[in-house]
Amino acid sequence: MNLAGVFAPVPTPFDDQDRVDTRRLSAALGKWNSRPLTGYVVLGSNGEAVLMDDLEADRVVVAAREAVPRDRLLIIGTGRESTQAAIRASKRAAEHGADAVLVRTPGFFKSQMTTDAFVRHYQAVADESLVPVLLYNFTALTGVNLLPAAVTRLAEHPNIVGMKESGGDVAQIAELVNGTPKGFGVLAGTTATFYAALCVGAVGGILALACAVPEACVRLFAAVREGRHEEARALQRQLAPLAKLLGPTYGVPGLKAALNVLGYDIGLPRPPLSPLPDAGVKILRDALAQFEEIPA
């Protein structure tokens, strides 16, 4: 599977009664389809997947598959705390049309999540999954770290094709790239280190910022691939302030607020998350003003 490119980890809309709103999701994906994205991650961290039950998640997958053309990769987040739950979620995602699944590290029993435990977990999921599996490491949220030693072992599995690394440690990203075979794709999970990650061998990125300003993210990716590093560094500097707002500063509420400003009609975050206050929306609006990517 060719994972080179920029993927948007799309948020999940909810209606005024806090129900999954597949109509809004389909409309937003229709707009993103006109952008130069390689594909999408649905039901990831930005998709508030941990706040949904399995029935809601399945409805989202079905709606996304109907809206996403077959020439765009559709990756579905299927991480669960138990191995069997992750296997079942991955099978359902495949049956509903996923091209691949993204499986976050289980992290509730943090002290027990050793390298051997992760290897057993992911090998079991990959053995049973009907589509290729991507590992997902996001230590800031899960509190555990999928170390390169585990990834090196897991990359030998024929059904594990890549990973999303959302940490900011570029040295670890380089180690992941160097410790895995050529066909294994390491994807940056944060815009803050996107340029640096590409320089050490990442094949692309799954970036929240790609939901809001996809053209700029794709231009940075293309500039690195074509050796135009001065242009790429300038784009990285331009993207950094907005990336900070949509990431560590405001998180999912900030991403949804930014997309609403841009006309995507994504709605509000699901409780217990709170909507972004008006002051934050104004800050986002000012930050977005320097980018000319308002959808039609």
C-alpha positions as CSV (number, residue, x, y, z in Angstrom):
1,M,0.0,0.0,0.0
2,N,1.4,3.4,-1.0
3,L,1.0,5.8,1.9
4,A,3.0,8.7,0.5
5,G,1.1,11.9,0.8
6,V,-1.1,14.0,3.1
7,F,-4.1,12.6,4.9
8,A,-6.8,14.5,6.7
9,P,-7.9,13.1,10.1
10,V,-11.5,14.3,9.8
11,P,-13.7,15.2,12.8
12,T,-17.1,13.6,13.3
13,P,-20.1,15.9,13.3
14,F,-22.9,15.6,15.9
15,D,-26.3,17.1,15.6
16,D,-28.1,19.3,18.2
17,Q,-29.3,16.1,20.1
18,D,-25.7,14.8,20.3
19,R,-26.2,12.2,17.6
20,V,-23.8,11.3,14.9
21,D,-24.7,13.5,11.9
22,T,-23.8,11.5,8.8
23,R,-25.4,14.1,6.5
24,R,-22.9,16.7,7.7
25,L,-20.1,14.3,7.4
26,S,-20.9,13.5,3.8
27,A,-21.2,17.1,2.9
28,A,-17.8,17.9,4.4
29,L,-16.1,15.0,2.7
30,G,-17.6,16.2,-0.6
31,K,-15.7,19.5,-0.1
32,W,-12.5,17.8,0.9
33,N,-12.7,15.6,-2.2
34,S,-12.0,18.7,-4.2
35,R,-8.7,19.2,-2.3
36,P,-5.4,17.5,-3.3
37,L,-5.4,15.1,-0.4
38,T,-4.2,11.5,-0.6
39,G,-7.0,10.3,1.6
40,Y,-8.6,10.4,5.0
41,V,-8.5,9.0,8.5
42,V,-12.0,8.6,9.9
43,L,-12.6,7.7,13.6
44,G,-9.2,8.8,14.7
45,S,-8.4,11.0,17.7
46,N,-9.7,14.1,15.9
47,G,-12.8,12.1,15.0
48,E,-13.6,11.7,18.7
49,A,-13.8,8.0,18.2
50,V,-13.3,7.3,21.9
51,L,-16.6,9.1,22.6
52,M,-18.6,6.8,20.4
53,D,-20.0,3.3,20.7
54,D,-19.6,0.6,18.0
55,L,-23.0,1.2,16.4
56,E,-22.2,4.9,15.9
57,A,-18.8,4.1,14.7
58,D,-20.1,1.7,12.0
59,R,-22.6,4.4,10.8
60,V,-19.7,6.8,10.4
61,V,-17.7,4.3,8.4
62,V,-20.6,3.5,6.0
63,A,-21.3,7.2,5.4
64,A,-17.6,7.9,4.8
65,R,-17.1,5.1,2.3
66,E,-20.1,6.3,0.3
67,A,-18.7,9.8,0.2
68,V,-15.0,9.0,-0.4
69,P,-14.1,8.0,-4.0
70,R,-12.1,4.9,-4.5
71,D,-9.1,6.8,-5.7
72,R,-8.7,8.2,-2.2
73,L,-7.5,6.0,0.7
74,L,-10.0,5.6,3.5
75,I,-8.3,4.6,6.7
76,I,-10.5,3.9,9.7
77,G,-9.5,4.1,13.3
78,T,-10.2,0.8,15.1
79,G,-8.1,1.1,18.3
80,R,-9.7,-0.4,21.4
81,E,-8.4,-1.3,24.8
82,S,-8.8,-5.1,24.3
83,T,-7.2,-7.1,21.5
84,Q,-10.5,-8.8,20.7
85,A,-12.4,-5.6,20.5
86,A,-9.8,-4.1,18.1
87,I,-10.0,-7.2,16.0
88,R,-13.8,-7.0,15.8
89,A,-13.7,-3.3,15.0
90,S,-11.1,-3.9,12.3
91,K,-13.2,-6.6,10.7
92,R,-16.3,-4.4,10.7
93,A,-14.4,-1.5,9.2
94,A,-13.2,-3.7,6.4
95,E,-16.7,-5.1,5.7
96,H,-17.9,-1.5,5.5
97,G,-15.3,-0.6,2.9
98,A,-12.1,0.6,4.7
99,D,-8.9,0.4,2.7
100,A,-6.8,0.1,5.9
101,V,-7.2,0.4,9.7
102,L,-5.3,2.6,12.1
103,V,-5.0,1.0,15.5
104,R,-3.9,3.2,18.5
105,T,-2.0,1.7,21.3
106,P,-4.1,0.5,24.3
107,G,-3.0,2.5,27.3
108,F,-5.4,2.0,30.3
109,F,-3.1,-0.5,32.0
110,K,0.0,1.6,31.3
111,S,2.5,-0.2,33.4
112,Q,1.6,-3.5,31.7
113,M,2.0,-2.2,28.2
114,T,5.5,-3.5,27.5
115,T,7.1,-4.1,24.1
116,D,6.1,-7.7,24.2
117,A,2.5,-6.8,25.1
118,F,2.3,-4.4,22.1
119,V,3.8,-7.0,19.8
120,R,1.3,-9.6,20.8
121,H,-1.6,-7.2,20.5
122,Y,-0.8,-5.9,17.1
123,Q,0.2,-9.3,15.7
124,A,-3.1,-10.7,16.7
125,V,-5.0,-7.8,15.2
126,A,-3.0,-8.0,11.9
127,D,-3.5,-11.8,11.8
128,E,-7.3,-11.3,11.8
129,S,-7.7,-8.0,9.9
130,L,-9.1,-8.2,6.4
131,V,-7.3,-5.0,5.4
132,P,-3.8,-3.7,6.0
133,V,-3.0,-2.4,9.5
134,L,-1.3,0.8,10.5
135,L,0.1,1.2,14.0
136,Y,-0.8,4.5,15.9
137,N,1.5,6.0,18.6
138,F,0.2,9.1,20.4
139,T,1.9,9.1,23.8
140,A,0.5,12.5,24.8
141,L,-3.0,11.0,24.8
142,T,-2.5,7.4,25.7
143,G,0.4,7.8,28.1
144,V,2.3,4.9,26.6
145,N,5.0,4.8,23.9
146,L,5.3,2.3,21.1
147,L,9.0,2.1,21.0
148,P,11.1,1.5,17.8
149,A,12.1,-1.9,19.1
150,A,8.4,-3.0,19.0
151,V,7.8,-1.4,15.6
152,T,10.8,-3.1,14.1
153,R,9.4,-6.5,15.1
154,L,5.9,-5.6,14.0
155,A,7.0,-4.3,10.6
156,E,7.9,-7.9,9.7
157,H,4.2,-8.9,9.7
158,P,3.0,-8.9,6.1
159,N,-0.3,-7.2,7.1
160,I,1.3,-4.3,9.0
161,V,2.2,-1.7,6.4
162,G,3.0,1.5,8.3
163,M,2.3,3.7,11.3
164,K,1.3,7.1,12.4
165,E,3.8,8.6,14.9
166,S,2.2,11.6,16.7
167,G,5.1,12.4,19.0
168,G,7.4,15.3,18.5
169,D,10.7,13.3,18.8
170,V,12.3,13.5,15.4
171,A,15.1,11.2,16.5
172,Q,12.5,8.5,17.3
173,I,10.9,9.1,13.9
174,A,14.3,8.6,12.2
175,E,14.8,5.4,14.2
176,L,11.4,4.1,13.1
177,V,12.3,4.8,9.5
178,N,15.7,3.2,9.8
179,G,14.5,0.2,11.7
180,T,11.7,-0.8,9.3
181,P,11.7,-2.2,5.7
182,K,11.4,0.0,2.6
183,G,7.7,-0.8,2.1
184,F,6.7,0.2,5.6
185,G,5.4,3.8,5.6
186,V,6.0,6.1,8.6
187,L,3.6,9.0,8.7
188,A,4.0,12.1,10.8
189,G,1.1,12.8,13.1
190,T,1.8,16.4,13.9
191,T,2.4,19.4,11.7
192,A,4.9,20.8,14.2
193,T,7.5,18.3,13.1
194,F,6.2,17.6,9.5
195,Y,9.1,19.1,7.6
196,A,11.7,17.5,9.9
197,A,9.9,14.1,9.7
198,L,9.9,14.2,5.9
199,C,13.6,15.0,6.0
200,V,14.4,11.9,8.0
201,G,12.3,9.6,5.8
202,A,8.6,9.8,6.7
203,V,6.5,9.2,3.6
204,G,3.8,11.7,4.5
205,G,1.6,12.9,7.3
206,I,-1.8,12.5,8.9
207,L,-2.3,16.1,10.0
208,A,-5.2,17.9,11.7
209,L,-4.1,21.0,9.8
210,A,-4.7,19.2,6.5
211,C,-8.5,19.4,7.3
212,A,-8.3,23.2,7.4
213,V,-5.5,24.2,5.0
214,P,-4.9,21.1,2.9
215,E,-3.2,22.9,0.0
216,A,-0.5,24.4,2.2
217,C,0.2,21.0,3.7
218,V,0.4,19.3,0.3
219,R,2.7,22.1,-1.0
220,L,5.1,21.5,1.9
221,F,5.1,17.8,1.2
222,A,5.7,18.3,-2.5
223,A,8.5,20.8,-1.9
224,V,10.4,18.4,0.2
225,R,9.9,15.6,-2.3
226,E,11.2,17.8,-5.0
227,G,14.2,19.2,-3.0
228,R,12.9,22.7,-2.6
229,H,13.8,22.9,1.0
230,E,13.9,26.7,1.4
231,E,10.3,26.8,0.2
232,A,9.4,23.9,2.5
233,R,11.0,25.6,5.5
234,A,9.1,28.8,4.8
235,L,5.8,26.8,4.6
236,Q,6.7,25.0,7.9
237,R,7.2,28.4,9.6
238,Q,3.9,29.7,8.2
239,L,2.0,26.6,9.3
240,A,3.5,26.4,12.8
241,P,1.3,29.0,14.7
242,L,-2.0,27.6,13.3
243,A,-0.8,24.0,14.0
244,K,-0.1,25.0,17.6
245,L,-3.7,26.4,17.9
246,L,-5.3,23.3,16.4
247,G,-3.1,20.9,18.4
248,P,-1.9,21.5,21.9
249,T,-3.7,24.8,22.5
250,Y,-7.3,24.1,21.5
251,G,-7.4,20.4,20.3
252,V,-10.5,19.0,18.8
253,P,-12.7,21.9,19.8
254,G,-10.3,24.2,18.0
255,L,-10.3,22.1,14.9
256,K,-14.1,22.0,14.8
257,A,-14.2,25.8,15.3
258,A,-11.7,26.4,12.6
259,L,-13.6,24.2,10.1
260,N,-16.9,26.0,11.0
261,V,-15.2,29.3,10.3
262,L,-14.1,27.9,6.9
263,G,-17.6,26.8,6.0
264,Y,-17.5,23.1,6.6
265,D,-20.4,22.9,9.1
266,I,-18.9,20.4,11.4
267,G,-20.8,21.4,14.5
268,L,-19.7,21.2,18.1
269,P,-17.5,18.7,20.0
270,R,-19.2,15.9,21.9
271,P,-19.5,16.3,25.6
272,P,-17.6,16.2,27.9
273,L,-15.5,18.3,25.4
274,S,-16.7,21.9,25.4
275,P,-17.1,24.3,22.4
276,L,-14.3,26.8,21.9
277,P,-15.1,30.1,23.6
278,D,-15.7,33.2,21.3
279,A,-12.3,34.6,22.2
280,G,-10.6,31.5,20.9
281,V,-12.7,31.5,17.7
282,K,-11.5,35.1,17.0
283,I,-7.9,34.0,17.5
284,L,-8.4,31.2,15.1
285,R,-10.2,33.4,12.5
286,D,-7.2,35.8,12.6
287,A,-4.8,32.9,12.2
288,L,-6.7,31.4,9.3
289,A,-6.9,34.8,7.5
290,Q,-3.4,34.4,6.1
291,F,-4.4,31.3,4.2
292,E,-6.7,31.5,1.1
293,E,-8.4,28.1,1.3
294,I,-12.0,29.0,1.9
295,P,-14.1,26.3,0.4
296,A,-16.7,27.2,-2.3
